[in-house]
Amino acid sequence: DRYQRRVHGGRGLAFYVFIGAYVAVVGILGDLVESLFKRASSVKDSGAFFPAHGGVLDRIDGLLLILPAVSFVVALVGPATAAAAG
C-alpha cells in the first residue's frame, strides 16, 4: 500500500483502466479528425516523407488529440507525486 501511494500517487487500477480506454477512444477520434481535414482539402497524402503511408501526419494523427486530452485529465486530477502519498 505504501508503494502504491508513493509510486502512483494513490491512484488505483480503475484510474489507469480509464486512461487506457480514454486514450484508445481519443486516438481513434484523432485519426478520424485528421482524415476529415485531408478529405476536406482533397489531399490524399499529407507528405512524402513516408511514401505509401500517407505522410508523417498519418503516423502521428492520434497523438494530435491524445496529448492535449490526457494533459487535461492529468491537470484535472492532479499529477501523481510523492506529496500525494502524504
Summary of the structure (lengths in Angstrom):
residues: 86
radius of gyration: 17.8
end to end distance: 12.3
largest distance: 55.2
contacts: 204
relative contact order: 0.19
helix: 71%
strand: 0%
